[in-house]
């Protein structure tokens, strides 16, 4: 029995325990537990420059916790693969996929590879650090159907600020790809302490970024599927896409739902869900613990994921009754 086999066996056992036994317990919010977890994971799983997954070559940002957390061993995590499978089953030839908060292209690249020249992917990402890897991944896969927009997506225009909004960018050593319109220093206990023991240099810089609403950008253009992962700004994106929802009866929305982050950006979590419901959408929850997509409703989501427990999930909204995938 060689060392490589032992290491791979331990890695599989560790990831199984983390996902099925300790997952969802909030242990990662304890700094010393989180640090041990990262050290063990880096030893057993390692950090790769790139992986091959879903027909695409994906270069990973080693400075990004978000990037590295999405990928495990030689492929993406089971939760992310579940989401990719869902998107692939819904996006058809000639379709249009919109990725809001595209980062390095975790979803945009595999979808673009599937669509090839028959459809388009629009990738909105204001962080130049993530954009560098996104451009690299587009180039290495020979893609010509990805339209990059180096902008943040929000509502129409912030009053008195034209089409720019202040954004806070996390220090790269704590992981790129998790930037926000809210100031993390406004509540260090919720927004900084879960990630690091010090608050001194958590935010590397802040600057005004150009913003655009999806309604203004797409107008009457058909859109089939929108993914929204924007660290609490989902409500602002929603405000700027209501016409898009009305004009596209078959549109599917995938959204991060973390009430503590929504609340920090000025969005009522209940009203966020209620607005989608009023536009005829039903809900599916991407259950990270059971690795399953299952039907849910506003009451369950509000009961399970609260400002107080700081938990979040990813939800799918479509205009038909949900069923298990």
N, C-alpha and C positions, 0 to 999 in steps of 0.2 A: 504494500500500500504506500504510494508515494505521497510526498508532502502536498503537491498540488491537489490530489484527490481529497486528502483530509481537509485542506483549506476550503475547497468548494463545498464539501459536505457540511462543515461547520457554518459556512456562509448561508447555505439553504436553511439549516436548522435555526440560525439566528434570525433570519428574515421571517421565517414562519412564526416564531415566538413573538417577534415584535409586532407582526400584523394581527395574529389571532389571539394572543394572550394579553399583551400589554397595550395594544393599539386602542386609541379612544379613551384612555384613562387620564389624559392630561399630564402625563409624566414628563413630557418634553418641556414643560414650562418650568421645571426645576433645573436650574442651570447646571449643577454638577452631574445630574443624570443625563442631561442632554449632551454634555461634553464627553462623558464616557461612551454614550451611544455613538457619537460621531467618530471617536477614536477607534472603537471596535469595528464599526462599519468600514472605515477607511482601511483598516488592517485586513479584514476578511474579504471585502468586496473590491476595494481599491478604487482609484479614480482613473477614468479612461479619457483619452483625447477625443475619441469618437466611437460610435457604435453603428451597427447596421440594424435597422428596424423598419418594418412595414415597407420594404422596398426602397428605403432611403438611407443615405449616409448622413449621420447627424454628429456634427462637432459640438462638444459640450463646453460650457463656460466653467472652468475650474474654480472661479471666484464666486460662482452663484450657487447658493444653497438651494434656491428654487430649481435650478437646472439639475443639480446633482441628485436632489431628492426625487425627481421624476423618473430617474433611470436607475435600474438595478442590474447588476451582473452584465450580461451582454445584450440586454434588451430593456425596454421601458418597464416600469412597475406594473403589476397586475391591474391597479386602479386606472392608470393612464391607458393601458391597453384596452380596458373595457370601454373607456370613452372613445378611443380611436375607432374601435370596432363599431360602436354606435354611429359615429359620424360617417364612417365608410358605408354603412348600410343605408344611410339616408341621403347622402350627397350623390347625385346622379350625373351622368354625362351632360356637359353643358351647364353645370350648376355654378353658383356663386357662393363662396364661403368667406365670411368676414371674421377675422381674428383680432379682437380688441384686447391689447396687452399681449402681443404675439411673442415677446421676448426673443429667444433664439430660434423659434419656429417649431416648438414641440408638436404642435398640431398643424400649423400651416404647411410645413414641408411634406409630411406624409399625404395630406389631402391634395396638395398640388401635384405630387407624383402620380396619384390615382387619376386626377382630372386630366393631366397632360395638357394638350392644347385645346381640349373641348370646353374647359371652364376656367374660371379665374379665382384666385385667392387674394384677398386684400388684407394686408398685415399692418396694423397700427401699433407703433412702438416708439415712444419718445426718448428712450434711454439709449444713447450712443453706444454704450458698452454692450448691451444686448443686440443692437442693430449690427454691430461688427460681425457677430457670430451668425446672425440671421442672413446677412449678405453672403457670408462664407458658405453656409449650408445651401443657399439658393444656387450659388455658382458650382459647388462640387457635384450637385445633382443635375446640373444642366437645365435648370428650370427657367422658362420665359413667361410663365403664367402667374407669377407672384408680383403683385403691385405693392411696393413698400410705401407707407406713409409715416414719416418720422414725426408724428403728432400724437397728442393725447385726445381721447374722445370724451366729450362732455355734452352738456346741454347747448343751446344755441350760442349764447355768448355771455360771459361773465359781465355783470353790469359794471360799466366804467373801466373795463380792462380790455376792450376790444375782443380779440379772439385769443387771448393768452391768459394762462392761469399759473399761479405759483405751484411748483411741485418740489417735493423733498426726496432726494436721492440717497439711498443707503450707502454707507461706506462699503467698498468692494470686499473688504476682509470679513464682513458679516454677511456677504452674499448679495450680488446684484439681482435685478429683476423684481424687487419688491419695493416699489416706490409709491408715494402717496400724495394726494392733495392735502391731507391733514398733516399737522405737525406732530410727529411722534413725541416730541418733548412736552406736548400738552398733557400727556398721561403716560409717564415713563413706566409705571407699573404694568400697564396693559400692552404697550406698544414697543417697549425696549427691553425691559427686564427678561421677558421670555426668550430673548435672543442672545443676551450678553450680560456679564456682571458689571460692566461699566457703561455709563451714559455719556462719557465725554466726547467720543468721536463717532457715535452711531450714525449720524447723518454726515455724509461727506460734503454735500453742497446742496443748495436749493437755487432754483432759477425759474423764470417765467418760461413756460412751454406753450407752443402753439396748440390750440384746441379746435376741434371741429365736431359738429354733430353729425350723426349718421343720416338724419333727414336731409341736412344741407348737402352732404357729400354725395349721396346716392340718388336723391330726387325720386324719380319714377322708375329707376332701374330695378329689375327683379333681384331679390336677395333670397337665398334658400335657407342658409343656416348662419347664425351669429354666435360666436363664442366670446364671453365677456369675463375677463380675469384681471381686475383692476384695483385690487386692494381697497375696497370700500367705495369706489367711485361708480359702482354699478348703477346706483340710483340716478346719478347725473347722466350716464349713458342712456338709461331708460327714458329720461325726460326728453332727450334729443332724438328719439327714434320712434315716437308714437305714430307718426304718419307712416313710417316704414312698416310698422305692425299692421296698420289698417290696409295698406296697399298690397301686402303679401299674405294672402290667407293661409298659405301652406308653410310659412316661415317657422323655423325651429330655433329656439333660443337656449343656449347653454350658459349658465351663470354661476359664478361663485356666490355663496350666500353665507356671510359671516356677520351677524348683527352688530358685533362690537365695532367692526370696521365701517359698516354702513352708517351706524350712529355717529361715528367720529367725523364722517363726511357730510353730515346733516340730513341723512335719509332715514326715515322711519322704516324699519325692516318689514313691519306688517303692511304698510302702504305700498312698499315695493312689490310684495307678492300679490297684494290685492289688485294693483293696477294691471298686472298680467292676467289675473283671473277675470277682471272686467273686460279684457280684450279677448276672452274666449279660450284662454290657455288652461290646460291641466298640467299637473306636476309629476315629475319622476325624480327620485333621489338616487344619486350615485353613492351607494353605501360602501364606504371604503373598508369597513370591517368585514362585511360579508362578501365583498367583491361581487356585488349584484346591483342591477338597476331595477328599482321597484317603484310602484305607484306611491304617492304621498299626497298630502294636502296642506293647506296653510296652517291649520291647527297643530298638526304634528310637527311641522317645521319650526313653528314658533315655540313649541313646548320643548323641543329637543335642542335647538340652537339659540342661545340667549346671549344678551350682553353680559350677563353675570358669569356664565360659565365659559365665555370666550370661544365656544366651539363653532365650527363652520362646516359646510359641505358644498358640494357642487350639485346643482339641480338642472334638470332639462324641462323645458316648457314647450308643449306642442298642442295644436288644436284638435285633439282627439283623446279618447280615454287611454290612459297609460296601461301598459302591461309589462310584466317582468321580461327582461332580456337575458 
